[in-house]
Amino acid sequence: MPISSMCIHQLIDEAEGNTVIVKSKLGEHRLYKIVNNDNVNTAFLCSVLQIDNSTIFIKLVSTIDGIDELEEDFKSFCSSFKSVN
């Protein structure tokens, strides 16, 4: 069954509500925390870094408790990326 346009916008709005702006050596990037409240075994931390004409997507999959425990380490890891010229 295809996802309706309205449903996609609702999902985006929910994801935006769980977004943190993180500063790194490459500039600001968004960190998304996505949890499945119906299944405590499924949660994600995702970060999207834009660098010139490239995009780096980083995803960590864990349980809801694991995501809460690893969130600061994930932010530090994502913030550690730097450009090598």
C-alpha positions in Angstrom: 0.0 0.0 0.0 1.5 3.4 -1.0 2.1 6.0 1.6 0.0 9.1 1.0 1.5 12.5 0.7 -0.2 13.6 3.9 1.2 10.7 5.8 4.7 11.5 4.5 4.4 15.1 5.7 3.2 13.9 9.1 6.2 11.6 9.4 8.6 14.5 8.4 6.9 16.8 11.0 7.4 14.1 13.7 11.0 13.6 12.7 11.6 17.3 12.8 10.3 17.4 16.3 13.0 14.9 17.3 15.8 16.8 15.6 18.8 18.5 17.2 21.2 20.9 15.4 24.8 19.8 16.2 27.9 21.8 15.5 30.9 20.0 14.2 34.2 20.8 12.4 32.3 20.6 9.1 29.6 23.0 10.2 26.1 22.4 11.6 24.2 19.2 10.9 21.0 17.6 12.0 20.7 14.7 14.4 17.5 12.7 14.2 16.2 10.5 17.0 13.6 8.1 15.7 11.9 5.6 18.1 9.2 3.0 17.6 7.0 3.3 20.7 5.3 0.1 19.7 8.6 -1.9 19.8 11.2 -1.0 22.4 13.7 -3.0 20.4 13.7 -0.5 17.5 15.2 2.9 17.5 17.6 5.0 15.4 20.0 7.9 15.7 20.7 9.4 12.3 22.9 12.3 11.2 23.1 14.0 7.8 26.2 16.0 7.1 26.5 18.1 3.9 30.0 18.7 2.6 30.3 20.6 -0.6 28.6 18.4 -3.2 28.5 15.3 -1.0 26.3 14.0 1.8 27.3 11.7 4.6 24.5 9.7 6.3 25.3 8.0 9.6 22.8 5.7 11.3 23.0 3.9 14.6 20.4 1.2 15.3 19.6 0.0 18.8 16.9 -0.4 21.4 15.2 2.7 22.8 17.2 2.4 26.0 20.4 1.8 24.0 19.8 4.9 21.9 19.3 7.0 25.0 22.6 5.6 26.5 24.6 6.1 23.3 23.3 9.5 22.1 26.1 11.6 23.5 28.8 9.2 22.1 27.0 9.3 18.7 27.0 13.1 18.7 30.7 13.2 19.5 31.4 10.7 16.7 29.4 12.7 14.2 31.1 15.9 15.3 34.5 14.4 14.9 34.4 14.3 11.1 36.7 16.8 9.4 37.7 17.8 5.9 41.1 16.6 4.6 42.3 18.8 1.8 
